[in-house]
Amino acid sequence: MRPVLARTGPVLARLRSALARLRSALASMGPVVARLTRLPSKVMSGPPPPGPFRPTFWRSPVRGPWLTSVFGLLLLACIPVLFATGLLSYAAYDPDLSPVNDETPGKGLLGFYLFSWPTHPIWLYRLNQGVHVTLGLVLVPVLLFKLWSVLPKLFEWPPLRSPAHALERLSLLALVGGAVFEFVTGILNIQTYYKFPGSFYPLHFYGAWVFIAGFVVHVTLKLPVMIKALRSRNLITELRTSLARTRQEPRDAGSLVAPRPDPPTISRRGVLAFAGAGSALVALLTVGQSVGGPLRWAALLAPHGQDPGRPDDFQVNQTAASAGIKDAETGMAWRLALRGDGPAGQPPVMLRRADLLVLEQHTASLPIACVEGWSTDDQEWAGVRLRDLARMAGVSRPASVLVQSMERGGAFSQVVLSAGQAMDPDSLLALLVNGADLTPDHGYPARVIVPASPGVHCTKWVASLTFRS
């Protein structure tokens, strides 16, 4: 705890200094904001443009502050969980351990919370990513209904009426833009469809901070309004109100209330039911990829959600062919190179697979869990402990180990594991799984398996291990 506090002190001091500078900058911008917010009275004093900029364009009689606040309350409860599990997922990569692991070297103060990721409980990363991805997908229908409920606000005219209104609009831009960006890139990552510019990890990481900043500002501004709206109607009463008895909220409730509503075609109960049913369906089609069991067969939205049923052929993210691994490299010519802290130029210890098989073997029942949210059930791995290989390399208590794969390129063809990971008795250089040799797609001739670690840190097709003290 003391090292963490020692690191936190300077960070908090820098944060206080940054906040002071921000307050000074905002104060100096006061006259500029005031002039900008006077523009509507000069340039936009006429009638609003036709279409969605006019209040009469919006005709739904169920849209109003109460319904918007119900969806807002659900998001208010779930978004912090989504953000926290996302930060923990990032911490699991141990970006502070080595530049090799760091996909966001310019993060600065945004990495203030990072810590050395533990190896137990073994289901830690599986649970974290299961919650993060499943909750994110379940919230998609809620987010869409929430956006539908506030559409008139997005087209308000004039766009800026006062400094407070300008701040609200800016937070709304960060909130809506950040939400769309985070959910879209997250869903594309789940489907392993990388058609956006740049790497997913920095884009999603920095996007999350922009989104949460807009979220915090928006909640701060709108929380009193939301509480007032929720108190204006009784949820149980609304759930018992049929379509025939559905009435519009009072006109003085806010700008979301349509000035010229059409007759209702759905009740508020129906809107909530549609949103709830959509979220429940998404959960049913997703959660099995994380919890396993019979629900795994229902995980149709997860590209890795199906087990072929063979004990040595469970889910993979990347095949040997896609990683550029050739049969000739994994056959009799393959050698594992062990390096330690010896003098420069000292040759590594070279081991064949047959040499590894005669060493003391250990077993560990561990899952594979990936950032996309999918995970396997516990598999029984057998191989040599990493700490035993460290001793063979001349390092009795390694501070870290660099694992390098035969994979061609790729962001995770090499990773650095921490001392806790290298010394854990369940951390293995696995040679077999469920009693059979590894298949090529699962890392033959040897792969690393580490408890509670992201799947990409369980390197396949291992070429070398470099232990440092």
DOTOR-657421 format. One record per residue (C-alpha): z negated, x negated, y; residue in one letter; residue number from 0. Coordinates in steps of 0.02 Angstrom, whole numbers, always signed. Layout:
PT     zz     xx     yy rest  nr
PT      Z      X      Y    A NUM
...
//
This chain:
PT     zz     xx     yy rest  nr
PT     +0     +0     +0    M   0
PT    -42   -141   +122    R   1
PT   +133   -218   +116    P   2
PT   +207    -46   +151    V   3
PT    +90    -20   +300    L   4
PT   +130   -195   +363    A   5
PT   +315   -153   +360    R   6
PT   +289    +19   +437    T   7
PT   +193    -44   +592    G   8
PT   +338   -136   +675    P   9
PT   +456     +6   +628    V  10
PT   +345   +134   +714    L  11
PT   +332    +21   +867    A  12
PT   +521    +11   +877    R  13
PT   +534   +200   +854    L  14
PT   +413   +230   +999    R  15
PT   +513   +111  +1108    S  16
PT   +675   +198  +1060    A  17
PT   +601   +370  +1100    L  18
PT   +544   +307  +1270    A  19
PT   +719   +244  +1308    R  20
PT   +792   +411  +1248    L  21
PT   +677   +509  +1363    R  22
PT   +727   +398  +1509    S  23
PT   +912   +420  +1468    A  24
PT   +895   +610  +1457    L  25
PT   +803   +613  +1623    A  26
PT   +943   +514  +1706    S  27
PT  +1072   +634  +1632    M  28
PT   +988   +786  +1711    G  29
PT  +1103   +797  +1863    P  30
PT  +1257   +771  +1753    V  31
PT  +1205   +911  +1634    V  32
PT  +1168  +1024  +1781    A  33
PT  +1342   +995  +1854    R  34
PT  +1423  +1026  +1684    L  35
PT  +1330  +1188  +1660    T  36
PT  +1386  +1247  +1833    R  37
PT  +1568  +1231  +1777    L  38
PT  +1571  +1401  +1690    P  39
PT  +1528  +1489  +1853    S  40
PT  +1670  +1401  +1941    K  41
PT  +1805  +1385  +1809    V  42
PT  +1760  +1517  +1679    M  43
PT  +1696  +1657  +1790    S  44
PT  +1839  +1771  +1738    G  45
PT  +1848  +1878  +1582    P  46
PT  +1842  +1788  +1414    P  47
PT  +2004  +1748  +1324    P  48
PT  +2066  +1879  +1201    P  49
PT  +2017  +1880  +1018    G  50
PT  +1852  +1814   +950    P  51
PT  +1791  +1760  +1122    F  52
PT  +1765  +1942  +1169    R  53
PT  +1609  +2030  +1102    P  54
PT  +1707  +2187  +1058    T  55
PT  +1808  +2085   +931    F  56
PT  +1658  +2086   +813    W  57
PT  +1630  +2254   +730    R  58
PT  +1510  +2230   +584    S  59
PT  +1360  +2348   +602    P  60
PT  +1250  +2245   +485    V  61
PT  +1266  +2082   +578    R  62
PT  +1115  +2046   +686    G  63
PT   +966  +1932   +716    P  64
PT   +865  +1998   +569    W  65
PT   +997  +1965   +436    L  66
PT  +1037  +1795   +512    T  67
PT   +852  +1752   +511    S  68
PT   +833  +1797   +327    V  69
PT   +971  +1674   +281    F  70
PT   +898  +1550   +405    G  71
PT   +727  +1563   +323    L  72
PT   +802  +1523   +152    L  73
PT   +891  +1371   +223    L  74
PT   +735  +1318   +317    L  75
PT   +639  +1315   +153    A  76
PT   +774  +1225    +52    C  77
PT   +860  +1103   +171    I  78
PT   +707   +987   +185    P  79
PT   +699   +977     -5    V  80
PT   +884   +936    -10    L  81
PT   +863   +802   +123    F  82
PT   +709   +724    +40    A  83
PT   +791   +714   -132    T  84
PT   +945   +638    -50    G  85
PT   +839   +502    +30    L  86
PT   +754   +469   -137    L  87
PT   +923   +457   -222    S  88
PT   +973   +325    -95    Y  89
PT   +809   +231   -124    A  90
PT   +843   +228   -311    A  91
PT   +985   +104   -280    Y  92
PT   +860    -22   -211    D  93
PT   +973    -67    -62    P  94
PT   +837   -179    +13    D  95
PT   +830   -285   -145    L  96
PT   +998   -369   -121    S  97
PT  +1158   -353    -18    P  98
PT  +1244   -323   -185    V  99
PT  +1157   -154   -197    N 100
PT  +1175   -107    -14    D 101
PT  +1319    +12    +24    E 102
PT  +1255    +40   +203    T 103
PT  +1213   -131   +277    P 104
PT  +1210    -61   +454    G 105
PT  +1077    +71   +420    K 106
PT   +943    -15   +526    G 107
PT   +793    +98   +557    L 108
PT   +866   +234   +446    L 109
PT   +804   +134   +297    G 110
PT   +622   +129   +357    F 111
PT   +558   +224   +205    Y 112
PT   +638   +120    +67    L 113
PT   +531    +57    -76    F 114
PT   +554    -25   -246    S 115
PT   +612   +113   -364    W 116
PT   +494   +136   -514    P 117
PT   +543   +142   -697    T 118
PT   +424   +282   -747    H 119
PT   +422   +424   -778    P 120
PT   +587   +397   -866    I 121
PT   +652   +567   -808    W 122
PT   +619   +531   -623    L 123
PT   +799   +502   -567    Y 124
PT   +864   +638   -684    R 125
PT   +746   +764   -604    L 126
PT   +781   +706   -427    N 127
PT   +971   +716   -443    Q 128
PT   +963   +877   -542    G 129
PT   +864   +959   -402    V 130
PT   +971   +882   -265    H 131
PT  +1141   +930   -336    V 132
PT  +1094  +1099   -411    T 133
PT  +1002  +1155   -255    L 134
PT  +1146  +1097   -146    G 135
PT  +1271  +1199   -246    L 136
PT  +1157  +1351   -254    V 137
PT  +1142  +1349    -65    L 138
PT  +1331  +1357    -38    V 139
PT  +1339  +1549    -44    P 140
PT  +1185  +1560    +69    V 141
PT  +1263  +1439   +193    L 142
PT  +1427  +1535   +195    L 143
PT  +1339  +1701   +226    F 144
PT  +1233  +1618   +361    K 145
PT  +1390  +1553   +448    L 146
PT  +1470  +1726   +434    W 147
PT  +1317  +1804   +515    S 148
PT  +1326  +1690   +668    V 149
PT  +1514  +1685   +694    L 150
PT  +1503  +1775   +863    P 151
PT  +1388  +1637   +925    K 152
PT  +1520  +1505   +888    L 153
PT  +1641  +1594  +1006    F 154
PT  +1521  +1633  +1148    E 155
PT  +1597  +1637  +1321    W 156
PT  +1565  +1546  +1432    P 157
PT  +1526  +1401  +1314    P 158
PT  +1392  +1327  +1427    L 159
PT  +1273  +1430  +1534    R 160
PT  +1123  +1317  +1564    S 161
PT  +1050  +1148  +1511    P 162
PT   +951  +1235  +1374    A 163
PT  +1107  +1325  +1315    H 164
PT  +1205  +1161  +1317    A 165
PT  +1072  +1080  +1207    L 166
PT  +1079  +1228  +1088    E 167
PT  +1269  +1215  +1076    R 168
PT  +1260  +1028  +1045    L 169
PT  +1132  +1055   +905    S 170
PT  +1243  +1192   +834    L 171
PT  +1391  +1073   +830    L 172
PT  +1290   +941   +738    A 173
PT  +1215  +1073   +623    L 174
PT  +1374  +1164   +574    V 175
PT  +1485  +1009   +573    G 176
PT  +1355   +908   +478    G 177
PT  +1325  +1048   +352    A 178
PT  +1511  +1070   +316    V 179
PT  +1536   +882   +302    F 180
PT  +1386   +855   +187    E 181
PT  +1422  +1000    +72    F 182
PT  +1609   +962    +59    V 183
PT  +1587   +776    +24    T 184
PT  +1445   +814    -97    G 185
PT  +1549   +938   -195    I 186
PT  +1698   +819   -200    L 187
PT  +1583   +682   -265    N 188
PT  +1516   +798   -402    I 189
PT  +1696   +824   -456    Q 190
PT  +1730   +635   -439    T 191
PT  +1874   +680   -322    Y 192
PT  +1872   +541   -192    Y 193
PT  +2009   +591    -70    K 194
PT  +1913   +557    +89    F 195
PT  +1924   +395   +190    P 196
PT  +1793   +264   +152    G 197
PT  +1655   +258    +23    S 198
PT  +1556   +414    -20    F 199
PT  +1387   +328     -5    Y 200
PT  +1389   +276   +179    P 201
PT  +1482   +434   +231    L 202
PT  +1357   +548   +146    H 203
PT  +1206   +444   +202    F 204
PT  +1250   +438   +387    Y 205
PT  +1314   +617   +384    G 206
PT  +1146   +673   +316    A 207
PT  +1054   +597   +465    W 208
PT  +1173   +680   +589    V 209
PT  +1150   +846   +500    F 210
PT   +960   +835   +492    I 211
PT   +952   +788   +677    A 212
PT  +1050   +945   +722    G 213
PT   +944  +1045   +600    F 214
PT   +779   +988   +677    V 215
PT   +837  +1022   +856    V 216
PT   +909  +1192   +809    H 217
PT   +751  +1244   +716    V 218
PT   +644  +1189   +862    T 219
PT   +747  +1295   +981    L 220
PT   +769  +1446   +870    K 221
PT   +607  +1459   +771    L 222
PT   +522  +1581   +894    P 223
PT   +679  +1690   +894    V 224
PT   +686  +1688   +704    M 225
PT   +502  +1736   +686    I 226
PT   +524  +1879   +810    K 227
PT   +679  +1942   +718    A 228
PT   +596  +1934   +546    L 229
PT   +449  +2035   +612    R 230
PT   +565  +2168   +683    S 231
PT   +610  +2240   +512    R 232
PT   +526  +2252   +343    N 233
PT   +614  +2163   +201    L 234
PT   +557  +2288    +68    I 235
PT   +616  +2432   +176    T 236
PT   +786  +2350   +200    E 237
PT   +803  +2322    +13    L 238
PT   +774  +2508    -13    R 239
PT   +897  +2562   +122    T 240
PT  +1060  +2630    +53    S 241
PT  +1231  +2618   +133    L 242
PT  +1221  +2797   +198    A 243
PT  +1059  +2758   +290    R 244
PT  +1112  +2588   +358    T 245
PT  +1100  +2579   +547    R 246
PT  +1141  +2442   +671    Q 247
PT  +1003  +2338   +746    E 248
PT   +957  +2384   +925    P 249
PT  +1080  +2322  +1056    R 250
PT   +942  +2228  +1147    D 251
PT   +905  +2127   +989    A 252
PT  +1031  +1994  +1037    G 253
PT  +1212  +1944  +1058    S 254
PT  +1246  +1953   +871    L 255
PT  +1237  +2142   +877    V 256
PT  +1412  +2217   +894    A 257
PT  +1436  +2319  +1054    P 258
PT  +1565  +2433   +969    R 259
PT  +1523  +2432   +783    P 260
PT  +1630  +2508   +648    D 261
PT  +1551  +2624   +519    P 262
PT  +1457  +2520   +388    P 263
PT  +1549  +2478   +228    T 264
PT  +1404  +2381   +153    I 265
PT  +1217  +2386   +180    S 266
PT  +1106  +2238   +222    R 267
PT  +1040  +2256    +46    R 268
PT  +1218  +2235    -17    G 269
PT  +1246  +2078    +87    V 270
PT  +1086  +2000    +21    L 271
PT  +1131  +2052   -156    A 272
PT  +1303  +1971   -142    F 273
PT  +1227  +1809    -77    A 274
PT  +1092  +1809   -211    G 275
PT  +1215  +1848   -350    A 276
PT  +1331  +1709   -291    G 277
PT  +1189  +1583   -291    S 278
PT  +1129  +1642   -462    A 279
PT  +1304  +1625   -535    L 280
PT  +1325  +1450   -463    V 281
PT  +1156  +1402   -536    A 282
PT  +1205  +1468   -707    L 283
PT  +1369  +1371   -704    L 284
PT  +1286  +1210   -645    T 285
PT  +1106  +1187   -699    V 286
PT  +1149  +1150   -881    G 287
PT  +1222   +981   -835    Q 288
PT  +1045   +926   -789    S 289
PT   +926  +1023   -900    V 290
PT  +1032  +1013  -1058    G 291
PT  +1004  +1127  -1206    G 292
PT  +1108  +1285  -1229    P 293
PT  +1142  +1295  -1042    L 294
PT  +1244  +1135  -1051    R 295
PT  +1388  +1236  -1124    W 296
PT  +1384  +1351   -972    A 297
PT  +1399  +1208   -846    A 298
PT  +1581  +1247   -807    L 299
PT  +1569  +1182   -629    L 300
PT  +1511  +1011   -689    A 301
PT  +1650   +894   -751    P 302
PT  +1526   +805   -866    H 303
PT  +1435   +960   -926    G 304
PT  +1499   +966  -1105    Q 305
PT  +1435   +865  -1253    D 306
PT  +1570   +839  -1385    P 307
PT  +1430   +847  -1514    G 308
PT  +1444   +673  -1588    R 309
PT  +1285   +569  -1578    P 310
PT  +1379   +418  -1510    D 311
PT  +1496   +511  -1393    D 312
PT  +1405   +590  -1246    F 313
PT  +1459   +604  -1065    Q 314
PT  +1534   +459   -967    V 315
PT  +1591   +436   -788    N 316
PT  +1713   +296   -818    Q 317
PT  +1809   +250   -973    T 318
PT  +1849    +75  -1032    A 319
PT  +2032   +104   -993    A 320
PT  +1998   +159   -814    S 321
PT  +1887     +5   -788    A 322
PT  +2026   -110   -848    G 323
PT  +1932   -168  -1003    I 324
PT  +2048   -242  -1137    K 325
PT  +2010   -242  -1323    D 326
PT  +2039   -429  -1331    A 327
PT  +1898   -457  -1205    E 328
PT  +1770   -359  -1304    T 329
PT  +1811   -428  -1475    G 330
PT  +1769   -595  -1556    M 331
PT  +1805   -688  -1393    A 332
PT  +1666   -600  -1296    W 333
PT  +1516   -703  -1243    R 334
PT  +1363   -658  -1142    L 335
PT  +1317   -789  -1011    A 336
PT  +1131   -809   -972    L 337
PT  +1085   -903   -814    R 338
PT   +918   -948   -738    G 339
PT   +842  -1057   -604    D 340
PT   +899  -1221   -680    G 341
PT   +981  -1363   -584    P 342
PT  +1149  -1332   -503    A 343
PT  +1288  -1361   -626    G 344
PT  +1180  -1326   -779    Q 345
PT  +1287  -1232   -905    P 346
PT  +1232  -1055   -949    P 347
PT  +1166  -1002  -1119    V 348
PT  +1313   -921  -1208    M 349
PT  +1280   -789  -1340    L 350
PT  +1397   -696  -1456    R 351
PT  +1362   -516  -1504    R 352
PT  +1313   -577  -1677    A 353
PT  +1185   -693  -1595    D 354
PT  +1110   -546  -1500    L 355
PT  +1099   -440  -1656    L 356
PT   +988   -568  -1746    V 357
PT   +865   -574  -1601    L 358
PT   +712   -459  -1603    E 359
PT   +777   -282  -1578    Q 360
PT   +687   -143  -1485    H 361
PT   +724    +42  -1462    T 362
PT   +702   +157  -1313    A 363
PT   +738   +344  -1295    S 364
PT   +814   +363  -1122    L 365
PT   +937   +477  -1035    P 366
PT  +1086   +428   -929    I 367
PT  +1076   +512   -759    A 368
PT  +1211   +501   -626    C 369
PT  +1218   +531   -439    V 370
PT  +1338   +677   -470    E 371
PT  +1191   +772   -545    G 372
PT  +1240   +767   -728    W 373
PT  +1130   +686   -858    S 374
PT  +1123   +668  -1045    T 375
PT   +981   +714  -1158    D 376
PT   +875   +566  -1216    D 377
PT   +978   +445  -1321    Q 378
PT   +902   +315  -1437    E 379
PT   +958   +145  -1378    W 380
PT   +932    -16  -1476    A 381
PT   +950   -194  -1415    G 382
PT   +864   -345  -1341    V 383
PT   +736   -329  -1202    R 384
PT   +792   -399  -1034    L 385
PT   +628   -495  -1017    R 386
PT   +661   -583  -1184    D 387
PT   +832   -635  -1122    L 388
PT   +751   -697   -961    A 389
PT   +640   -813  -1062    R 390
PT   +793   -878  -1153    M 391
PT   +868   -917   -982    A 392
PT   +710  -1014   -935    G 393
PT   +633   -882   -819    V 394
PT   +469   -813   -885    S 395
PT   +438   -686   -745    R 396
PT   +601   -646   -655    P 397
PT   +595   -577   -478    A 398
PT   +767   -502   -503    S 399
PT   +918   -506   -616    V 400
PT  +1100   -500   -565    L 401
PT  +1202   -402   -693    V 402
PT  +1389   -430   -690    Q 403
PT  +1517   -327   -785    S 404
PT  +1690   -365   -849    M 405
PT  +1751   -215   -750    E 406
PT  +1892   -250   -629    R 407
PT  +1831   -217   -453    G 408
PT  +1730    -63   -419    G 409
PT  +1578    -43   -305    A 410
PT  +1457    -61   -451    F 411
PT  +1538   -195   -559    S 412
PT  +1382   -295   -518    Q 413
PT  +1205   -241   -475    V 414
PT  +1036   -323   -446    V 415
PT   +885   -255   -540    L 416
PT   +707   -277   -477    S 417
PT   +565   -371   -561    A 418
PT   +489   -208   -621    G 419
PT   +652   -155   -699    Q 420
PT   +684   -324   -780    A 421
PT   +508   -334   -854    M 422
PT   +493   -154   -914    D 423
PT   +480   -149  -1105    P 424
PT   +610     -9  -1110    D 425
PT   +740   -106  -1010    S 426
PT   +867   -165  -1138    L 427
PT  +1031   -250  -1160    L 428
PT  +1085   -112  -1278    A 429
PT  +1198   -147  -1426    L 430
PT  +1182    +19  -1518    L 431
PT  +1150   +200  -1474    V 432
PT  +1087   +333  -1594    N 433
PT  +1105   +213  -1739    G 434
PT  +1287   +169  -1709    A 435
PT  +1378    +31  -1616    D 436
PT  +1418    +70  -1435    L 437
PT  +1590   +144  -1411    T 438
PT  +1707    +58  -1287    P 439
PT  +1681   +198  -1160    D 440
PT  +1493   +175  -1172    H 441
PT  +1498    -11  -1139    G 442
PT  +1538   -103  -1301    Y 443
PT  +1498   -242  -1337    P 444
PT  +1337   -230  -1232    A 445
PT  +1269   -129  -1088    R 446
PT  +1110   -124   -986    V 447
PT   +995    +26  -1000    I 448
PT   +849    +42   -879    V 449
PT   +725   +188   -873    P 450
PT   +733   +306   -722    A 451
PT   +881   +210   -650    S 452
PT  +1044   +282   -580    P 453
PT  +1182   +279   -710    G 454
PT  +1288   +156   -610    V 455
PT  +1145    +30   -622    H 456
PT  +1151    +40   -812    C 457
PT  +1298    -79   -812    T 458
PT  +1426    -69   -952    K 459
PT  +1533   -209  -1027    W 460
PT  +1405   -341   -973    V 461
PT  +1477   -516   -947    A 462
PT  +1327   -610   -876    S 463
PT  +1143   -596   -830    L 464
PT  +1073   -710   -694    T 465
PT   +883   -711   -683    F 466
PT   +796   -772   -525    R 467
PT   +613   -813   -502    S 468
//
